[in-house]
């Protein structure tokens, strides 16, 4: 009776009593096949196709039916210029392989993959540099090759024991996770090299009903092995995505929460709301612990007009475009000169815009001088009545460089609590002239030249300039309608020696009253130096 052969590997099965004298040879052939089942071989590939035979379609009795496909571990080598499809034959054999793709690139467009197929069913692609465990179902024309580790389950720890170990993800290894010795991991989007292909890490929650304050994802930073323990091993910092309300078909409002720790588990110090508002808080409760935001430049040599830091305000999505989407306002710290070991003079520049990019309209210098293009209206710029005169400093101004002219301007207040206005010096000239003329022209020419008789001791400066006075009894020397700057003479004929006293506005000699009260004739000179008080002098008795 003829021998039979196993379906998968073609091992010859002899019938009892048959093959007399050849049992040893046939058995050895079979043991050679069994030896390959536990062994490794290298197979060189070329071109784009290759057939890996596991057993002959019609094995011969008493012959050595050995094939490369009988090895369980196969390393494919050779230089390829394209992917190579390896067909496992026959399509009825049921076997598994450990495959190693160690091929090289024959040009500059590779490296290339090895594609394992057995029939019209599914194939397995082993990328260059990778290994795979596959099995064939031997299903005939529709046979399938399956990756045995496509859904790998590991019961416990997984160790990648070499430095720079790489985990490749994706059908074409487009995402990689690479070990960096003594540092950590590198995550890379390696498959696409064009613009707009960043590495994306998405953290997802499996919750079915997101309510307010639910954490969708979180990254914590911790030193759990710190020897001092207690606070030292708590979470020291973290970033969380936290829902701002119940999620719905039209709402997924979420804030980013930034947490840091000082002497306890990390707590929120800053967050960015779903609308883009940034909130920061210094949680220290002791005095003088404000929230500090520092803008730093990395420049190594600060020259005049270098910008150290800047905050811009803009509406880039405004639909009308053009000027509307330019920077509308800004604040910048601008150096006022070359920085040195003894100088870091810097001004704050305030920029605003009307129709164009924002430009400086005001600045505050390193010495505290505020400069603006204009100050207009009460409540805008410098507010009327609120800037003490002691605050104004004109020492740094440029001198006018010549004599004052009537066209020069000054600032005046038009009354107590009134508005600040400008005036030309010509108006002051007119005011002084008119005032002096008015005072001078209160009398007629004859009044200025003659003595006006006034015997009651009270002299009206509007009535004249020079007076004659003959008291009829006790009198008081005084003036009415005092005019600033008016001066004149009084002829006093006190022949009867009437007592005369001085009014409260009179500024004179302590002995004057007693002197002119004695019988005699006297000449008294006077001048009103402020429109209220009158200074007087007198002569001794006239002979």
BELSUL-V482380 format. One record per residue. PHI is phi as a letter, one per 20 degrees, with the letter a starting at -180 (* if undefined). NEAR is the number of other C-alpha atoms within 10 Angstrom. Layout:
# BELSUL-V482380
phi:PHI near:NEAR
phi:PHI near:NEAR
This chain:
# BELSUL-V482380
phi:* near:9
phi:f near:9
phi:f near:14
phi:d near:15
phi:c near:16
phi:f near:12
phi:f near:15
phi:e near:18
phi:d near:25
phi:m near:23
phi:f near:23
phi:f near:20
phi:d near:15
phi:e near:18
phi:e near:11
phi:g near:9
phi:n near:8
phi:e near:12
phi:l near:17
phi:g near:8
phi:n near:8
phi:d near:11
phi:g near:14
phi:f near:12
phi:f near:14
phi:f near:20
phi:f near:16
phi:f near:14
phi:g near:19
phi:f near:21
phi:f near:13
phi:f near:16
phi:f near:21
phi:f near:15
phi:f near:13
phi:f near:18
phi:g near:18
phi:d near:11
phi:c near:12
phi:c near:16
phi:b near:14
phi:d near:15
phi:c near:15
phi:e near:12
phi:d near:19
phi:b near:16
phi:m near:13
phi:d near:14
phi:c near:15
phi:b near:18
phi:d near:17
phi:d near:19
phi:e near:20
phi:e near:23
phi:b near:26
phi:f near:16
phi:f near:14
phi:c near:9
phi:f near:18
phi:e near:14
phi:f near:17
phi:m near:19
phi:d near:12
phi:e near:15
phi:e near:21
phi:e near:21
phi:c near:16
phi:f near:18
phi:f near:23
phi:f near:29
phi:f near:22
phi:e near:19
phi:d near:21
phi:c near:20
phi:d near:17
phi:e near:18
phi:c near:16
phi:o near:16
phi:e near:18
phi:d near:21
phi:d near:17
phi:a near:19
phi:f near:19
phi:d near:20
phi:e near:20
phi:d near:20
phi:e near:18
phi:e near:24
phi:c near:22
phi:f near:24
phi:f near:24
phi:d near:21
phi:f near:24
phi:d near:18
phi:b near:19
phi:c near:21
phi:b near:19
phi:d near:16
phi:d near:20
phi:c near:21
phi:e near:22
phi:d near:22
phi:f near:25
phi:d near:18
phi:e near:15
phi:f near:15
phi:c near:11
phi:c near:7
phi:d near:9
phi:e near:16
phi:f near:19
phi:c near:22
phi:e near:22
phi:d near:27
phi:d near:20
phi:e near:27
phi:c near:24
phi:c near:28
phi:b near:23
phi:e near:14
phi:f near:15
phi:f near:15
phi:d near:21
phi:c near:20
phi:d near:22
phi:d near:22
phi:f near:21
phi:g near:21
phi:n near:13
phi:d near:15
phi:c near:15
phi:b near:18
phi:d near:18
phi:c near:20
phi:c near:18
phi:d near:25
phi:e near:19
phi:m near:22
phi:e near:18
phi:m near:16
phi:f near:13
phi:e near:14
phi:g near:23
phi:c near:21
phi:d near:26
phi:c near:20
phi:e near:19
phi:f near:16
phi:d near:10
phi:f near:10
phi:c near:7
phi:e near:7
phi:d near:7
phi:d near:7
phi:f near:6
phi:b near:6
phi:f near:5
phi:c near:7
phi:d near:6
phi:d near:10
phi:e near:7
phi:d near:9
phi:f near:11
phi:m near:15
phi:f near:14
phi:c near:16
phi:d near:13
phi:e near:16
phi:c near:14
phi:n near:9
phi:f near:11
phi:c near:14
phi:l near:15
phi:f near:13
phi:c near:19
phi:c near:19
phi:c near:17
phi:d near:17
phi:f near:18
phi:d near:13
phi:g near:11
phi:m near:7
phi:c near:7
phi:r near:9
phi:c near:15
phi:d near:12
phi:d near:15
phi:c near:15
phi:e near:16
phi:d near:17
phi:e near:15
phi:d near:11
phi:d near:9
phi:f near:7
phi:f near:6
phi:m near:7
phi:c near:11
phi:f near:12
phi:e near:12
phi:d near:10
phi:d near:7
phi:d near:6
phi:d near:10
phi:c near:9
phi:d near:10
phi:e near:7
phi:f near:10
phi:e near:6
phi:b near:9
phi:e near:19
phi:d near:15
phi:g near:13
phi:m near:14
phi:f near:18
phi:e near:19
phi:e near:16
phi:a near:14
phi:b near:15
phi:d near:11
phi:d near:13
phi:c near:14
phi:b near:15
phi:c near:12
phi:f near:13
phi:d near:9
phi:g near:12
phi:f near:9
phi:f near:8
phi:m near:11
phi:l near:11
phi:g near:14
phi:f near:19
phi:d near:16
phi:f near:18
phi:f near:19
phi:e near:21
phi:a near:18
phi:a near:19
phi:c near:19
phi:c near:20
phi:d near:20
phi:c near:23
phi:f near:22
phi:e near:20
phi:a near:15
phi:f near:14
phi:f near:15
phi:b near:11
phi:f near:5
phi:c near:6
phi:b near:11
phi:b near:14
phi:g near:16
phi:b near:22
phi:d near:21
phi:e near:22
phi:d near:20
phi:d near:20
phi:d near:20
phi:c near:19
phi:c near:17
phi:c near:12
phi:b near:11
phi:r near:14
phi:f near:17
phi:g near:20
phi:c near:17
phi:f near:19
phi:d near:15
phi:b near:17
phi:b near:21
phi:d near:16
phi:f near:17
phi:f near:15
phi:e near:9
phi:n near:10
phi:f near:9
phi:d near:12
phi:c near:11
phi:c near:14
phi:b near:12
phi:e near:12
phi:e near:12
phi:f near:11
phi:d near:8
phi:f near:7
phi:f near:6
phi:l near:7
phi:c near:10
phi:f near:12
phi:f near:11
phi:d near:9
phi:d near:7
phi:d near:6
phi:d near:10
phi:c near:9
phi:d near:10
phi:e near:7
phi:f near:10
phi:e near:6
phi:b near:9
phi:e near:19
phi:d near:15
phi:g near:13
phi:m near:14
phi:f near:18
phi:e near:19
phi:e near:16
phi:a near:14
phi:b near:14
phi:d near:11
phi:d near:13
phi:c near:14
phi:b near:15
phi:c near:12
phi:f near:14
phi:d near:9
phi:g near:12
phi:f near:9
phi:f near:8
phi:m near:11
phi:l near:11
phi:f near:16
phi:f near:18
phi:d near:16
phi:f near:18
phi:f near:19
phi:e near:21
phi:a near:19
phi:a near:19
phi:c near:20
phi:c near:19
phi:e near:20
phi:c near:23
phi:f near:22
phi:e near:20
phi:a near:15
phi:f near:15
phi:f near:16
phi:b near:11
phi:f near:5
phi:c near:6
phi:b near:11
phi:b near:14
phi:g near:16
phi:b near:23
phi:d near:21
phi:e near:22
phi:d near:20
phi:d near:19
phi:d near:20
phi:c near:19
phi:c near:16
phi:c near:11
phi:b near:11
phi:q near:14
phi:f near:17
phi:g near:21
phi:c near:17
phi:f near:17
phi:d near:15
phi:b near:17
phi:b near:21
phi:c near:16
phi:f near:17
phi:f near:15
phi:e near:9
phi:n near:10
phi:e near:11
phi:e near:12
phi:c near:13
phi:b near:12
phi:f near:9
phi:a near:10
phi:c near:12
phi:c near:10
phi:m near:11
phi:f near:13
phi:n near:10
phi:c near:10
phi:m near:11
phi:e near:13
phi:e near:14
phi:g near:15
phi:n near:14
phi:d near:10
phi:d near:10
phi:f near:7
phi:f near:8
phi:f near:6
phi:f near:7
phi:f near:8
phi:c near:9
phi:d near:8
phi:g near:7
phi:e near:7
phi:f near:7
phi:e near:7
phi:f near:8
phi:f near:8
phi:n near:6
phi:a near:6
phi:f near:6
phi:f near:10
phi:c near:10
phi:f near:12
phi:e near:11
phi:f near:12
phi:d near:14
phi:c near:11
phi:d near:10
phi:c near:12
phi:d near:14
phi:e near:11
phi:q near:8
phi:g near:7
phi:m near:10
phi:e near:11
phi:e near:14
phi:e near:16
phi:c near:10
phi:e near:11
phi:b near:16
phi:e near:14
phi:f near:16
phi:g near:13
phi:f near:13
phi:f near:13
phi:g near:12
phi:f near:11
phi:f near:12
phi:f near:11
phi:f near:12
phi:f near:12
phi:f near:13
phi:f near:15
phi:f near:11
phi:f near:11
phi:f near:16
phi:f near:17
phi:e near:12
phi:f near:16
phi:d near:16
phi:e near:11
phi:g near:11
phi:f near:10
phi:f near:16
phi:f near:17
phi:e near:12
phi:d near:13
phi:e near:18
phi:e near:19
phi:f near:15
phi:b near:17
phi:e near:17
phi:e near:16
phi:n near:23
phi:d near:15
phi:d near:24
phi:e near:16
phi:f near:21
phi:f near:17
phi:e near:17
phi:r near:22
phi:d near:23
phi:d near:23
phi:c near:23
phi:d near:19
phi:c near:20
phi:c near:18
phi:f near:21
phi:e near:14
phi:a near:14
phi:f near:13
phi:c near:18
phi:c near:17
phi:f near:16
phi:b near:18
phi:c near:20
phi:c near:14
phi:l near:12
phi:g near:20
phi:d near:23
phi:g near:17
phi:n near:14
phi:f near:20
phi:c near:17
phi:a near:17
phi:c near:18
phi:c near:21
phi:e near:19
phi:d near:22
phi:d near:20
phi:d near:22
phi:f near:15
phi:e near:14
phi:m near:18
phi:f near:17
phi:f near:18
phi:c near:21
phi:d near:17
phi:d near:16
phi:f near:16
phi:f near:12
phi:e near:16
phi:e near:19
phi:d near:16
phi:b near:15
phi:f near:12
phi:f near:9
phi:e near:8
phi:f near:17
phi:f near:16
phi:f near:11
phi:f near:19
phi:f near:25
phi:f near:18
phi:f near:17
phi:g near:15
phi:q near:18
phi:d near:18
phi:c near:21
phi:d near:17
phi:d near:17
phi:d near:15
phi:b near:20
phi:b near:21
phi:e near:22
phi:e near:15
phi:b near:13
phi:n near:14
phi:c near:14
phi:d near:19
phi:c near:24
phi:e near:16
phi:c near:18
phi:c near:14
phi:b near:19
phi:e near:13
phi:f near:13
phi:g near:16
phi:e near:10
phi:e near:6
